[in-house]
Amino acid sequence: MLVRFGIADFIQLGPFAFLGLVVVMSMAMNQEFVDRSRRIDRDQKAMLENDLAGLFKLECDRIIWTNLAFLKIVGYEQEELKGKSIRMLYPDDSPFEAFDSASAPVLSQGRVYRTGTEFARKDGQLIWVALSGTVLDEATGMSMWTVLDITEQKIQEDQLRLSETMRRKAQDIAGFGSYATNLKTGIWQSSDVLDAIFGIDASYPHDIPNWNKILAPEFREAALNHYLAVAQEHAEFRMDYQIIRPVDGVRRWVAANGELEYNEVGEPVQLIGTIQDITSRKEYELELEAHKRNLEGLVLERTKELEIAKETAVAANRAKSSFLTNMSHEIRTPLNVITGMTHLVRRSGVTPEQSDRLGKIEMAGSHLLEIINSILDLSKIEAGKLTLEEVQLDVRGMVANVVSIFEQQAQAKKLRMVIDNRLVSHNYRGDLTRLQQCLFNFVSNAIKFSDGGQITIRVCQLGVEEASELIQFEVEDQGIGTDPAILGRLFSPFEQADNTTTRQYGGTGLDLAITKKLSQLMGGDAGASSQLGQGSRFWFTAKLRADTPSSISEPPVTVLSAEAILARDYARSRLLLVEDDEFNQEIALILLNEIWPEVELAQDGLQAVELVKQKPFDLILMDMQMPRLDGLDATRQIRTLPNGSKVPIIAMTANAFVEDRNRCLESGMNDFLTKPVKPVELYELILKWIRR
């Protein structure tokens, strides 16, 4: 209607109509204003409520309004805060009073007050907030405040501040000085620590030319080249060099480290790094290097001395081995004649008186051979060349055999021998010869140093380890005993309880040392306990593997000796004896002629080779040491001949070392027989090989 009619039209209608128009228009305009105001209030309220920043109003110190963001920050509901003092948000009075006294003068001047402080949330958690406030109404003391939670920012700042403090502290402690060099201007900044290292202060020109003056001249070119390489390769600057302090001219060693910073086009614009005084370390390193060079010289000198000593020791060891070999050969050769002649004389028939004298000769020969064998055994053990065998053995039978050997000696001294065997099983695998040798040594000593009473041989098991059992053998006597103070020495080579020239009992002092070393080779040990006048107890241990004896029992058969079998089956065999010693020739030929009336004889290796060229032989007995051509070279030549490629060759020599045996076998010999030769062993070995 208002659109259709103008004001003039309404005037024509009369004054009342115009007045009505005014009223209507006034009402319409008032409604529009109200609606606009409501929209503005609604928009403002939505903005205040949903703002990320916390907002609250205060009248003096009383909270009269908050937005939702503030409530989330402090963890309270609006009803819990409305009308309450802002004091409740502080952890205690001190920070609140500081806030109140600091904010009042600022706000009273109409300015914005800003601060950072700690609030206590409803759950007790302390948070850091940034506060800013301004006065809305001075008459009522109304103010509006903005709150931001800066706890994480505060933590990071504190950590950064702590890290920086620690870094500076560490640099101070370690003596690190820091610097930053602007490569465009050539100006560098330095820390107080660096200035102290360089011996300068703020008055010293901090530019690159004056930095170079501090560098010792001999390092300037190297430092420049290193910097250029670092810039090209985008690497770190690391270099040790010397400086000359301007203040006093003193040289110091420093370790420089730095990193280049580049602009957007890749040009280096700044070098930042640290410098540490390493003079003490460098001086120590240089001193250490000097000591090292000196030590190397000493080591070289000592090495030469050790090499000379080693060569001397090797030469001495070779000399000892050579000496023992020669002595063994020289002693065994005549001993072979003695035992051989004794055997032949006894076989030819003698009177009882002659038999007794021959027995004494045989006993002396056996004793001499025992001494030689002991010396050789000890030499082999010390050289690590003695190897153990592993055969089936019956411990009970072995002990009984040792007792039977010494039975007559014990009876002659009125000694009673008792066996105390505590083993459940007696079947083992081990080195029968060495076990028997150790027990033999102990029983022999017990009889030697006893004039009556009892000798007890005791065997027991001490423990089980995997597949082995630790067996202990003891020999206890009631003889003269030994001072406990010297017991330990008895197991050392050539040691005896009484080394004086008036001692009553003989012996070489080797048996106990050999027993201890053999027992250690067998995984055990040896020892003793004794009291003067009361007797002694000697023991040794060895690891033996348990064995199961065969359950097959064979019917008894008549066993012929090797000599009888040879005489019956091989009397027509052709034998060659190669021997240069006249007496050994005679003994060997007498023993061989018992079966083979015609035995060929060669005086040396050359004759042996010539004889094999002429005719075949069924077996050759070969000596080692002979003039013109020894047994080893003779064997090698014989093996190249048609008649000698397969003929059994047995070494029959006074050389008794393992090396001698190995040399014989390596030269092509088949077996080895040590002088003095026992007839039984000779016949058994000939039978073994002539059968093949």
Residue pairs with C-beta under 8 A, 6 or more apart in sequence:
2 21
2 25
7 18
7 21
10 17
10 18
10 21
11 18
48 55
48 67
49 67
49 68
49 69
50 68
50 69
51 67
51 69
52 69
53 69
53 146
53 147
53 148
54 66
54 67
54 69
54 70
54 71
54 72
54 73
54 74
54 129
54 146
54 147
54 148
54 149
55 66
55 67
55 69
55 70
55 144
55 145
55 146
55 147
56 63
56 65
56 66
56 67
56 70
56 81
56 144
56 145
56 147
57 63
57 64
57 65
57 66
57 136
57 142
57 143
57 144
57 145
58 64
58 86
58 133
58 141
58 142
58 143
58 145
59 140
59 141
59 142
60 141
61 85
61 86
61 87
61 100
62 83
62 84
62 85
62 86
63 81
63 82
63 83
63 84
63 85
63 86
64 82
64 83
64 142
65 82
66 78
66 81
66 82
69 147
70 147
71 77
71 78
71 81
73 119
73 121
73 127
73 129
73 147
73 149
74 81
74 89
74 119
74 121
74 122
75 121
75 122
75 123
75 125
76 122
80 122
81 88
86 96
87 93
87 96
89 119
89 120
90 96
90 99
90 117
90 118
90 119
90 120
91 118
91 119
91 120
91 126
95 117
95 118
99 115
99 117
99 131
102 113
102 115
103 113
103 115
103 133
106 112
106 113
107 113
107 133
107 134
107 135
107 143
108 135
110 134
110 135
111 134
112 132
112 133
112 134
113 131
113 132
113 133
113 134
114 130
114 131
114 132
115 130
115 131
116 128
116 129
116 130
116 131
116 150
116 154
117 128
117 129
117 131
118 126
118 127
118 128
118 129
119 126
119 127
119 128
119 129
120 126
120 127
121 127
127 149
127 151
128 149
128 150
128 151
128 153
128 154
129 147
129 148
129 149
129 150
130 147
130 148
130 150
131 145
131 146
131 147
132 145
132 146
133 143
133 144
133 145
133 146
134 143
134 144
135 141
135 142
135 143
136 142
136 143
136 144
170 176
171 177
171 178
171 191
171 193
171 274
172 193
174 276
175 193
175 197
175 276
175 277
176 193
176 274
176 275
176 276
177 190
177 191
177 192
177 193
177 194
177 195
177 196
177 197
177 198
177 274
177 275
177 276
178 190
178 191
178 193
178 194
178 272
178 273
178 274
178 275
179 188
179 189
179 190
179 191
179 194
179 258
179 271
179 272
179 273
179 274
179 275
180 188
180 189
180 270
180 271
180 272
181 187
181 188
181 189
181 208
181 211
181 270
181 271
181 272
182 188
182 269
182 270
183 268
183 269
183 270
183 271
184 269
186 207
186 208
186 209
187 206
187 207
188 206
188 207
188 208
188 211
189 206
190 198
190 206
194 275
195 201
195 202
195 204
197 243
197 252
197 254
197 275
197 276
197 277
198 204
198 214
198 243
198 245
198 246
199 245
199 246
199 247
199 248
199 250
200 214
200 245
200 246
200 247
204 210
204 246
212 220
213 246
214 243
214 244
214 245
214 246
215 223
215 241
215 242
215 243
215 244
216 241
216 242
216 243
216 244
216 251
218 242
219 241
219 242
222 239
222 241
223 239
223 241
226 237
226 239
227 237
227 271
229 235
230 236
230 237
230 258
230 260
231 260
231 268
234 260
234 262
236 257
236 258
236 259
237 256
237 257
237 258
237 259
237 260
237 271
237 273
238 255
238 256
238 257
239 255
239 256
240 253
240 254
240 255
240 256
240 278
240 282
241 253
241 254
241 256
242 251
242 252
242 253
242 254
243 251
243 252
243 254
244 250
244 251
245 251
245 252
252 277
252 279
253 277
253 278
253 279
253 281
253 282
253 283
254 275
254 276
254 277
254 278
255 275
255 276
255 278
256 273
256 274
256 275
257 273
257 274
257 275
258 271
258 272
258 273
258 274
259 271
259 272
259 273
260 268
260 270
260 271
261 268
261 269
261 270
261 271
261 272
262 268
262 269
263 269
317 383
320 379
321 379
321 383
321 657
321 659
324 375
324 376
324 379
324 657
325 655
325 657
325 660
328 372
328 376
328 654
328 655
328 656
328 657
329 625
329 653
329 654
329 655
330 654
331 368
331 372
331 654
332 369
332 372
332 654
332 656
332 674
332 675
332 676
333 581
333 584
333 654
333 675
334 583
335 365
335 368
335 369
335 372
335 675
335 676
336 584
336 587
336 654
336 675
336 676
336 677
337 583
337 584
337 587
338 361
338 365
338 676
339 362
339 365
339 676
339 678
340 584
340 587
340 588
340 590
340 591
340 676
340 677
341 587
342 358
342 361
342 362
342 365
343 679
344 587
344 590
344 591
345 354
345 358
346 355
346 358
350 358
365 676
369 676
371 508
371 510
372 656
373 656
374 508
374 510
374 511
374 514
375 508
375 510
376 656
376 657
377 386
377 514
378 493
378 510
378 513
378 514
378 517
379 657
380 386
380 657
380 658
381 514
381 517
381 518
381 521
382 517
385 657
385 658
385 659
386 521
386 658
387 658
388 430
388 431
388 434
388 521
388 522
389 431
389 432
389 433
389 434
390 429
390 430
390 431
390 545
391 429
391 430
391 431
391 432
392 427
392 428
392 429
392 547
392 549
393 427
393 428
393 429
393 430
393 432
393 435
393 544
393 547
394 426
394 427
394 549
395 421
395 423
395 426
395 427
395 428
395 459
395 471
395 544
396 421
396 423
396 426
397 426
398 432
398 435
398 436
398 439
399 419
399 421
399 439
399 457
399 459
399 473
400 419
401 436
402 436
402 439
402 440
402 443
402 457
403 417
403 419
403 443
403 457
405 440
406 417
406 443
406 444
406 447
407 417
409 447
410 416
410 417
410 447
410 455
413 447
413 450
413 451
413 452
414 452
415 447
415 450
415 452
415 453
415 454
415 455
416 453
416 454
416 455
417 454
417 455
417 457
418 454
418 455
418 456
418 457
419 456
419 457
419 459
420 456
420 457
420 458
420 459
421 458
421 459
422 458
422 459
422 460
422 461
423 459
423 460
423 461
423 471
424 461
425 546
427 546
427 547
427 548
427 549
428 469
428 471
428 544
428 545
428 546
428 547
429 544
429 545
429 546
429 547
430 522
430 542
430 543
430 544
430 545
431 522
434 518
434 521
434 522
435 473
435 522
435 542
437 514
437 515
437 518
438 473
438 515
438 518
438 519
438 526
438 540
438 542
439 457
439 473
439 475
441 511
441 512
441 514
441 515
442 473
442 475
442 515
442 538
442 540
443 455
443 457
443 475
444 511
445 475
445 507
445 511
445 512
445 538
446 455
446 475
446 476
446 477
446 479
446 536
446 538
447 455
447 477
448 505
448 507
449 477
449 479
449 480
449 505
449 536
450 477
450 478
450 479
450 480
450 535
451 479
451 480
452 478
453 477
453 478
453 479
453 535
454 477
454 478
455 475
455 476
455 477
455 478
456 474
456 475
456 476
456 477
457 473
457 474
457 475
458 472
458 473
458 474
458 475
458 476
459 471
459 472
459 473
459 474
460 471
460 472
460 474
461 469
461 470
461 471
461 472
462 470
462 471
462 472
462 541
463 469
463 470
464 470
465 543
467 545
467 546
468 523
468 543
468 544
468 545
468 546
469 543
469 544
469 545
469 546
470 523
470 524
470 541
470 542
470 543
471 541
471 542
471 543
471 544
472 524
472 539
472 540
472 541
473 539
473 540
473 541
473 542
474 537
474 538
474 539
475 537
475 538
475 539
476 535
476 536
476 537
476 538
477 535
477 536
477 537
478 534
478 535
479 535
479 536
480 532
480 533
481 530
481 531
481 532
481 533
481 534
481 535
481 536
482 490
482 497
482 528
482 530
482 532
482 536
483 497
483 530
483 532
484 529
484 530
484 531
486 497
487 528
487 529
487 530
489 495
490 496
490 497
490 512
490 528
491 512
491 513
491 515
491 516
491 526
491 527
491 528
492 513
493 509
493 510
493 513
494 508
494 509
494 510
494 513
495 509
495 512
495 513
496 503
496 507
496 509
498 504
498 505
512 526
512 538
515 526
515 540
516 525
516 526
516 540
518 540
519 525
519 526
519 540
519 541
519 542
520 526
522 542
522 543
522 544
523 541
523 542
523 543
524 540
524 541
524 542
524 543
525 540
525 541
526 538
526 539
526 540
526 541
527 538
527 539
527 540
528 536
528 537
528 538
528 539
529 536
529 537
530 536
530 537
560 568
561 680
561 683
562 680
562 683
562 684
562 686
562 687
563 594
563 595
563 679
563 680
563 683
565 687
566 595
566 683
566 686
566 687
566 690
567 594
567 595
570 595
570 618
570 687
570 690
571 595
571 596
573 596
573 618
573 619
573 690
574 600
574 615
574 616
574 617
574 618
574 619
575 592
575 596
575 599
575 600
575 617
575 618
575 619
575 620
575 621
575 686
576 599
576 600
576 601
576 602
576 608
576 611
576 612
576 617
576 619
576 620
576 621
577 585
577 588
577 589
577 592
577 599
577 600
577 601
577 602
577 620
577 621
578 602
578 604
578 605
578 607
578 608
578 620
578 621
578 622
578 623
578 626
578 631
578 634
579 585
579 588
579 601
579 602
579 603
579 621
579 623
579 626
579 652
580 603
580 604
580 623
580 625
580 626
580 627
581 623
584 623
584 675
585 601
587 677
588 621
588 652
588 677
589 599
589 601
591 677
591 679
591 682
592 599
592 621
593 599
595 683
600 611
600 617
602 608
602 611
603 626
604 626
604 627
604 628
604 629
604 634
605 626
605 628
605 629
605 630
605 631
605 633
605 634
605 637
606 628
606 629
606 634
608 620
608 622
608 634
608 638
609 629
609 634
609 637
609 638
609 641
611 617
612 620
612 638
612 641
612 643
612 644
612 647
613 641
613 643
615 643
616 643
616 647
617 643
617 647
618 647
618 648
618 690
619 647
619 648
619 649
619 650
619 686
619 689
619 690
620 638
620 647
620 648
620 649
620 650
621 650
621 652
621 673
622 631
622 634
622 635
622 649
622 650
622 651
622 652
622 669
623 631
623 651
623 652
623 653
624 630
624 631
624 632
624 651
624 653
624 655
624 660
624 664
625 631
625 653
625 654
625 655
626 634
629 637
631 651
631 653
631 664
631 667
631 669
632 663
632 664
632 667
633 667
635 649
635 664
635 667
635 668
635 669
636 667
636 668
637 644
638 644
638 647
638 649
638 668
639 645
639 668
648 670
648 671
648 689
648 690
648 692
649 668
649 669
649 670
650 669
650 670
650 671
650 672
650 673
650 685
650 686
650 689
651 661
651 664
651 669
651 671
651 672
651 673
652 673
652 675
652 677
652 682
653 660
653 664
653 672
653 673
653 674
653 675
654 674
654 675
655 674
656 674
660 672
661 672
664 672
665 672
670 689
671 685
671 688
671 689
673 681
673 682
673 685
